[in-house]
Amino acid sequence: MSASEKAKAKAEQVKGTVKKQAGRSVGNEGMTVKGQAQQSKGAAREAKEKTKDTFKNRG
């Protein structure tokens, strides 16, 4: 996983976590859901990059 892609994935996860917690704090369910979605998107991006690295290193 390239360093920039890894940073993007982690940043997306952190932003999602912050947004989700902020939504919970103020009772905004929509913000909570959007934060969870953003967090999941970051996790998926990280998993994709790890998979690419696995196959890249096999070759």
Secondary structure, 3 states (H helix, E strand, C coil): CCHHHHHHHHHHHHHHHHHHHHHHHHCCHHHHHHHHHHHHHHHHHHHHHHHHHHHHHHC
